[in-house]
Amino acid sequence: MALNARLDHRNPLVFDTHELGRRPGALQRLTRTIDAPKDLGIQRVIGVPEGAPVELDLRLESVMEGVLVTGTARARAEGECVRCLEPVELELEADFQEMFSYPDADDRGRPKAEPVDDAEEDEDRLFLEDGLFDLEPVLRDAVVLALPMQPVCQDDCPGLCSECGERLADDPDHHHDAVDIRWAALQGLAGSLEDGEKDEMSGAEAGVDEKQEK
């Protein structure tokens, strides 16, 4: 990944490593509560609402090639049950670990003799910029991995009735009388014949009544 451009230290997800220096083995622990950024989670499935509190516990360790960041993010995620469409809430705990490399050092932490433009080599790497690093891409990846792809309100949620859409958990005895489609046409024909017979009988009775009146 290319170097970030002008990280803003006022951004709550940007952290400063200057206290560590470049002394391998130096440690720093940080805790911070931030407002969740927009679209933190699996879009249209489940995620942390924008602005909701996210608690971060971080461990920063200076190593030869950069700063190793290990941490945990905790928050409340909200979504929708994929079976019955009822709201779902769960406590999220996402662990992560990421290396932020010094831009002027190679993989062994030694200063680069000459700048090398190697896009493929840097594609998957994150870098420090003036001693700062942006945790947001790491946080987003960790949250997505920690969330269920198909959230449910309960493990045995029966879902919705396929015929009327009723939530089956609310009415365990809910059912519909099954009708064999092979007999549906005959039932309709029988109903038509019965209606015709009733009309004929009604007409005959009316004729008898008229004769009796005469």
Secondary structure, DSSP 4 states (H G I P E B T S, - for coil): -PPPSS--TTSTTEEE-TTTTT-TT-EEEEEEEEEPPTTEEETTTEEEPTT-EEEEEEEEEE-SSEEEEEEEEEEEEEEE-TTT--EEEEEEEEEEEEEEE-TTB-TTSPBPSS----HHHHTT-EE-BTTEEE-HHHHHHHHHHHS-SS--SSTT---B-TTT--BGGG-TT-------HHHHHHHHHHHHHHHHHHHHHHHHHHHHHHHHH-
